[in-house]
Amino acid sequence: MMDITIVQRAEPDEFGICDGRDLARALIAHAFSLIVPYAQGCPRCADMIFSAIANETMAELHAEAEEEGGLPCALFSIHMPGPQRRMLYAAHLEVSTPETLRLLKQFDTPQDR
């Protein structure tokens, strides 16, 4: 077994919160590049392998969440724990809602409307 450290840079917003979607995007890009050799450079195959791994992992997280009462979540902040941090998290999530809705809209179908 060996430890591998991945360094991720993030810019906190006006609330001192790092956007988890941006962090996820960067981690996904790195993870995707790790899949490409197994797909022998085939873009469609790389997409399928990545999706299969992501779907299996999310299914495992959902199964664990059922046992533990919720999905694991994290917000990264420059602030210490406490009521002020909760208020800053809430403000960050409120301001970020339009982008979250834009991402979710990609999955809209006519029957969802």
N, C-alpha and C positions, 0 to 999 in steps of 0.2 A: 504494500500500500504506500502511496506517496501523496503528499499534500500539494495541491496546486492552488496558487493564489491568483485571483483575477482582480485587478485594480479597476475600479469604476469611478470616473469623475462626474460630479454632478454640481449644477449651479442652483443654489436655493432661490426660491421666488421671494416676493415681498413679504411673505409670512414666515420665511425661514425654512420652508418645506421643499424638499427635492421631489420633482414630478416623477412618480413611480412609473408612469407610462413611458417617459423618456428613458429611465433606467432599464425598464423591461425591453424596450426597443433595442438598446445597445447590447444587452445580454443576449437577446434573441439573434442579433446579427452575428455575435461571436459564436453562439451555439450552432447557428446554421453553417458557418464556415467549417466547423468541426465535423459536420455531416457529409460535406461534399466529397471527401475521399471515398466514403462508403458507397456513394452514388456514381463513382467513376466519372465525376464531372457533369453528369446528366442533370440539368436543371429540374425537370419534372420528377425524376427519381429522388433528388435531394429534397424537393418539396414534400413528396409522399413520405419519405423516411422521417423527416422532421415532424410532419403532421402526426404520424403514427406515434412517435415518441411523446410528443406534446399531449396527444389525446390519452395515451396510457397514463402519463404522469398526472394529468388533471383528473382522470377517473380515480386514481389512487388517492389524490387529495380530497376529492368529494367523499369517498368511502371513509377516510379518516375523519372528515368533518362531521359525518353523521354520528360517529362514535363520540367525538369530542365536543360537539355542539356548535361548530362553526368553522368556516374556512380560515386558514392562517392568513394573516394580513400584516403589512408593515408600511409605515410611512417613515421616511427619514427626515429628521429635523435637526436644526442647530440649537434647538431649545431644550431645556431640562423638562422632566416630567412635571405634570401639575395641571391645574385648571386653565392657566394661560395657554399651555400647549394644546389642550383640547379645543379651545376657542380658535387658535390659529389653524389647527387641522380642519375644523369645520369651515373656516373662511377659505382655506385653500381648496377644499372639495367643492364649495359653492362656486368659486371663480372658475374652477376647472370643468364644471358640468357641461358647458357647451361642447368642449372637445370630446368628452366622454360620450355625449349623445351623438356626435358626428361619427365616432367609431362604431357605436352600436347600430346606427342607421344603415351601415353596410349590410346588416343581416335582416333588414326589413323586407318583408314580402307583402304583396297586396292584402293577404288575409290578416296580417298583423295590424292593419290600419283600421 
